[in-house]
């Protein structure tokens, strides 16, 4: 059995990377001759060759992981235990490690992969084991395990975001947004259907009205927008209460991650009626079709029409 459970386990900080390959390999059960035979391959995989003769106390956590995984994965154990340590590596190296684990598993060995990266879990594993406070909650097909894990403990109140008294960027002008309701449930899932309802009141007549929601990075870069006037004409609305607009999306295109939710209404192209920027932090989780190593790239985002309906117009 080989394990990679914590950054730096089995390494001596005063020894160099070269010396620690032999030390860690010996701790894991490899003989000196075997380590020497695989030495060049281990170094190449770790990509730390320029720092091979530097004490590992001067390595970053990512360099620690690179070297530790390179040694552990070349042990060729019957069972390879890998915990969350890969989270500190960069995306390229994580993908490389997952490929290595796939290779190990493909040669008839067992990989026990422990992670909250559900995309990586579903991409790598066939069987899922869900542990909750040390107790076994489920064991079976990995997709089923992930779905049960996502659905467990979801606070149903989290499906509704109350915005009635949330501070505005500017005072509401005739139209007041009251809240957002995730009618398809939470958490939101990449590639899965999305149904959301915007609740609002019209307090005085307004012209050329459109409503929309947007998803931005936590830093404020807009990535995705849905607006009613991309799917239907704008409408004049008289003063009425308990109105709503529903958005239906067949497959949410947002990659897994955390997003700031923006909700707003405007008259025409630029006159804001009500706008709440970053009014909530929304988590998008991997869906049934999410690629294992899907990466979110920053950018200006896209605007999509969706499928809107409303009792207001």
C-alpha positions as CSV (number, residue, x, y, z in Angstrom):
1,X,0.0,0.0,0.0
2,X,1.3,3.5,-0.9
3,X,-0.1,6.7,0.5
4,X,-0.1,10.4,-0.3
5,X,-2.0,11.9,2.6
6,X,-0.3,15.1,3.7
7,X,2.2,17.5,2.1
8,X,5.7,16.8,3.4
9,X,4.9,13.4,5.1
10,X,8.0,11.3,4.9
11,X,10.3,14.2,3.9
12,X,13.1,15.7,5.9
13,X,13.2,19.5,5.5
14,X,17.0,19.7,5.8
15,X,17.7,17.1,3.0
16,X,17.6,18.0,-0.6
17,X,15.0,16.8,-3.1
18,X,17.4,14.2,-4.4
19,X,18.1,12.8,-0.9
20,X,14.4,12.9,0.0
21,X,13.5,10.8,-3.0
22,X,15.6,8.0,-1.5
23,X,14.4,8.7,2.0
24,X,10.7,8.8,1.1
25,X,11.0,5.8,-1.3
26,X,12.6,3.8,1.5
27,X,9.8,4.7,3.9
28,X,7.3,3.6,1.3
29,X,9.1,0.2,0.9
30,X,11.2,0.7,-2.2
31,X,14.7,-0.6,-2.2
32,X,17.7,1.6,-3.1
33,X,18.3,-0.3,-6.4
34,X,14.6,0.1,-7.4
35,X,14.7,3.9,-6.5
36,X,17.9,4.3,-8.6
37,X,16.3,2.5,-11.5
38,X,13.2,4.8,-11.4
39,X,15.1,8.0,-10.3
40,X,15.1,9.8,-13.6
41,X,11.5,8.9,-14.3
42,X,10.5,10.2,-10.8
43,X,12.4,13.5,-11.3
44,X,10.9,14.0,-14.8
45,X,7.4,13.5,-13.5
46,X,7.9,15.9,-10.6
47,X,9.2,18.7,-12.8
48,X,11.5,19.9,-9.9
49,X,14.8,19.0,-11.6
50,X,16.2,22.6,-11.3
51,X,15.8,22.4,-7.5
52,X,16.8,18.8,-7.0
53,X,19.8,19.7,-4.8
54,X,17.9,22.4,-2.8
55,X,16.7,21.5,0.7
56,X,13.0,20.8,0.6
57,X,12.4,23.3,3.4
58,X,12.7,25.9,0.7
59,X,10.1,24.2,-1.5
60,X,6.7,25.6,-1.9
61,X,3.7,23.4,-1.0
62,X,3.1,22.7,-4.7
63,X,6.7,21.5,-5.2
64,X,6.3,19.3,-2.1
65,X,3.3,17.7,-3.7
66,X,4.9,17.2,-7.0
67,X,7.9,15.4,-5.5
68,X,5.8,13.4,-3.1
69,X,3.3,12.2,-5.7
70,X,6.0,11.4,-8.1
71,X,7.7,9.1,-5.6
72,X,4.4,7.5,-4.3
73,X,3.0,6.9,-7.8
74,X,6.2,5.1,-8.9
75,X,6.0,2.7,-6.0
76,X,3.6,0.6,-8.0
77,X,1.5,-0.4,-5.0
78,X,-1.4,-2.7,-5.0
79,X,-3.4,0.1,-3.3
80,X,-2.6,3.8,-3.8
81,X,-4.2,6.1,-1.2
82,X,-4.5,9.7,-2.3
83,X,-6.1,12.4,-0.1
84,X,-6.9,16.1,-0.8
85,X,-3.2,17.1,-1.2
86,X,-3.6,17.5,-5.0
87,X,-5.6,20.6,-4.3
88,X,-2.4,22.6,-3.8
89,X,-1.0,21.8,-7.2
90,X,-1.7,23.8,-10.3
91,X,-4.3,22.6,-12.9
92,X,-1.8,21.2,-15.3
93,X,-0.1,19.0,-12.6
94,X,-3.5,17.9,-11.2
95,X,-4.4,16.7,-14.6
96,X,-1.1,14.9,-14.9
97,X,-1.6,13.2,-11.5
98,X,-5.1,12.1,-12.4
99,X,-3.7,10.6,-15.6
100,X,-1.1,8.8,-13.6
101,X,-3.8,7.4,-11.3
102,X,-5.9,6.3,-14.3
103,X,-2.8,4.4,-15.5
104,X,-2.3,2.8,-12.1
105,X,-5.9,1.7,-12.0
106,X,-5.7,0.5,-15.6
107,X,-3.0,-2.0,-14.6
108,X,-5.3,-3.8,-12.1
109,X,-4.4,-1.9,-9.0
110,X,-6.7,0.0,-6.6
111,X,-6.7,3.8,-6.2
112,X,-8.5,5.1,-3.2
113,X,-9.1,8.8,-4.0
114,X,-10.4,11.1,-1.3
115,X,-11.5,14.5,-2.5
116,X,-14.2,17.2,-2.5
117,X,-13.4,17.9,-6.1
118,X,-16.5,16.1,-7.4
119,X,-15.6,16.5,-11.0
120,X,-12.3,14.7,-10.5
121,X,-14.0,12.0,-8.4
122,X,-16.6,11.2,-11.1
123,X,-14.0,11.4,-13.9
124,X,-11.5,9.0,-12.1
125,X,-13.7,6.6,-10.1
126,X,-16.2,3.9,-10.9
127,X,-17.3,3.3,-7.3
128,X,-18.1,6.0,-4.7
129,X,-18.0,5.7,-0.9
130,X,-19.7,8.6,1.0
131,X,-18.5,9.0,4.6
132,X,-20.3,11.3,7.0
133,X,-18.6,11.9,10.4
134,X,-16.8,8.6,10.1
135,X,-20.0,6.6,9.3
136,X,-20.7,5.0,5.9
137,X,-23.7,6.7,4.3
138,X,-23.5,5.1,0.8
139,X,-21.4,2.8,-1.3
140,X,-22.1,2.2,-4.9
141,X,-21.9,3.8,-8.4
142,X,-19.9,7.0,-8.2
143,X,-22.5,9.1,-9.9
144,X,-25.2,8.0,-7.5
145,X,-22.8,8.7,-4.5
146,X,-22.1,12.2,-5.8
147,X,-25.8,13.0,-6.4
148,X,-26.7,11.8,-2.9
149,X,-23.9,13.8,-1.3
150,X,-25.0,17.0,-3.2
151,X,-28.6,16.6,-2.2
152,X,-27.9,15.8,1.5
153,X,-28.2,18.5,4.0
154,X,-29.3,21.2,1.5
155,X,-31.1,23.9,3.4
156,X,-34.4,24.3,1.5
157,X,-34.5,27.9,2.6
158,X,-31.4,28.3,0.5
159,X,-33.6,27.9,-2.6
160,X,-35.1,31.3,-1.9
161,X,-33.1,34.6,-1.7
162,X,-35.0,37.4,0.0
163,X,-34.0,40.7,-1.5
164,X,-36.9,42.9,-0.3
165,X,-34.8,44.9,2.2
166,X,-31.3,44.3,0.7
167,X,-29.4,47.6,0.3
168,X,-29.5,48.9,-3.3
169,X,-26.8,50.4,-5.5
170,X,-29.4,53.1,-6.1
171,X,-33.0,53.6,-5.0
172,X,-35.6,51.5,-6.8
173,X,-37.4,53.5,-9.5
174,X,-41.0,52.3,-9.9
175,X,-40.1,48.6,-9.8
176,X,-38.9,46.7,-6.7
177,X,-37.2,43.3,-6.9
178,X,-38.3,41.2,-3.9
179,X,-36.4,37.9,-4.3
180,X,-35.0,35.1,-6.3
181,X,-36.3,31.5,-6.1
182,X,-34.3,28.6,-7.5
183,X,-37.2,26.4,-8.6
184,X,-35.0,23.7,-9.9
185,X,-33.5,23.4,-6.4
186,X,-30.0,24.0,-5.0
187,X,-27.2,23.5,-5.4
188,X,-27.1,24.6,-9.0
189,X,-25.4,22.0,-11.3
190,X,-23.3,22.5,-14.4
191,X,-25.0,21.1,-17.5
192,X,-28.3,20.5,-15.7
193,X,-31.6,22.3,-16.2
194,X,-32.0,25.6,-14.4
195,X,-35.3,27.2,-13.4
196,X,-35.4,30.5,-11.5
197,X,-38.1,32.9,-10.6
198,X,-37.6,36.6,-10.0
199,X,-40.3,38.1,-7.7
200,X,-41.1,41.8,-8.0
201,X,-43.6,44.6,-7.4
202,X,-44.4,47.5,-9.8
203,X,-45.0,50.6,-7.6
204,X,-45.6,53.1,-10.4
205,X,-46.1,52.8,-14.2
206,X,-42.9,52.0,-16.1
207,X,-42.1,51.7,-19.8
208,X,-39.9,49.3,-21.9
209,X,-39.2,46.9,-19.0
210,X,-36.8,44.0,-19.0
211,X,-35.5,41.9,-16.2
212,X,-32.4,39.8,-15.9
213,X,-29.9,37.9,-13.8
214,X,-26.2,37.7,-14.2
215,X,-23.4,35.5,-12.8
216,X,-20.1,37.1,-12.1
217,X,-16.8,36.1,-10.5
218,X,-16.6,37.0,-6.8
219,X,-14.3,39.8,-7.9
220,X,-17.0,41.2,-10.1
221,X,-16.2,40.1,-13.7
222,X,-19.5,39.3,-15.5
223,X,-19.5,35.8,-17.0
224,X,-23.1,35.0,-18.0
225,X,-26.3,37.0,-18.3
226,X,-29.9,36.2,-19.1
227,X,-32.3,39.0,-20.0
228,X,-36.0,39.0,-20.9
229,X,-35.6,41.3,-23.8
230,X,-33.4,38.8,-25.6
231,X,-36.3,36.4,-25.8
232,X,-39.4,38.8,-26.0
233,X,-40.2,42.4,-26.5
234,X,-40.0,44.9,-23.6
235,X,-43.3,45.8,-22.0
236,X,-45.0,48.7,-20.2
237,X,-46.2,47.7,-16.8
238,X,-48.8,49.4,-14.5
239,X,-48.6,49.4,-10.8
240,X,-49.2,45.9,-9.6
241,X,-48.0,43.6,-6.8
242,X,-46.9,39.9,-6.6
243,X,-45.5,39.7,-10.1
244,X,-42.8,37.3,-11.3
245,X,-40.7,36.4,-14.2
246,X,-39.5,32.8,-14.8
247,X,-36.3,31.8,-16.6
248,X,-35.8,28.2,-17.8
249,X,-32.4,27.0,-19.1
250,X,-32.0,23.5,-20.5
251,X,-28.4,23.2,-19.5
252,X,-26.5,25.6,-17.2
253,X,-23.2,26.4,-18.9
254,X,-21.4,27.7,-15.9
255,X,-18.4,25.6,-14.8
256,X,-18.3,24.4,-11.2
257,X,-17.3,27.1,-8.8
258,X,-18.6,30.1,-6.7
259,X,-20.3,33.0,-8.4
260,X,-21.7,36.3,-7.4
261,X,-25.4,36.7,-8.4
262,X,-26.6,40.0,-9.9
263,X,-30.3,40.7,-10.4
264,X,-31.8,43.8,-12.0
265,X,-34.5,45.5,-14.0
266,X,-34.2,48.4,-16.5
267,X,-36.3,50.5,-18.8
268,X,-34.9,50.7,-22.3
269,X,-31.2,50.0,-22.8
270,X,-29.7,52.0,-19.9
271,X,-32.2,53.4,-17.4
272,X,-32.0,51.2,-14.3
273,X,-35.2,50.5,-12.3
274,X,-33.7,48.3,-9.7
275,X,-30.3,46.6,-9.5
276,X,-28.7,44.4,-6.9
277,X,-25.0,43.6,-7.6
278,X,-23.5,40.6,-5.9
279,X,-26.6,40.1,-3.8
280,X,-25.7,36.5,-3.1
281,X,-22.9,34.0,-3.5
282,X,-24.0,31.0,-5.6
283,X,-22.3,27.6,-5.8
284,X,-22.4,25.7,-9.1
285,X,-21.5,22.0,-8.6
286,X,-20.5,19.4,-11.2
287,X,-23.4,17.8,-13.0
288,X,-23.8,14.3,-14.6
289,X,-22.0,15.4,-17.8
290,X,-19.3,17.6,-16.2
291,X,-15.8,16.8,-17.6
292,X,-13.4,15.9,-14.8
293,X,-11.0,18.8,-15.3
294,X,-13.3,21.5,-16.5
295,X,-11.6,24.8,-15.9
296,X,-13.2,28.2,-15.7
297,X,-11.4,30.9,-17.7
298,X,-12.0,34.5,-17.0
299,X,-13.6,36.6,-19.7
300,X,-16.5,38.9,-20.7
301,X,-19.1,36.1,-20.5
302,X,-22.0,35.5,-22.8
303,X,-25.6,36.7,-23.0
304,X,-28.2,34.0,-23.7
305,X,-32.0,34.4,-24.3
306,X,-33.2,31.4,-22.3
307,X,-36.9,30.7,-22.1
308,X,-38.9,33.3,-20.2
309,X,-42.5,33.5,-19.1
310,X,-44.2,36.0,-16.8
311,X,-47.6,36.9,-15.4
312,X,-46.7,40.6,-15.8
313,X,-46.8,40.7,-19.7
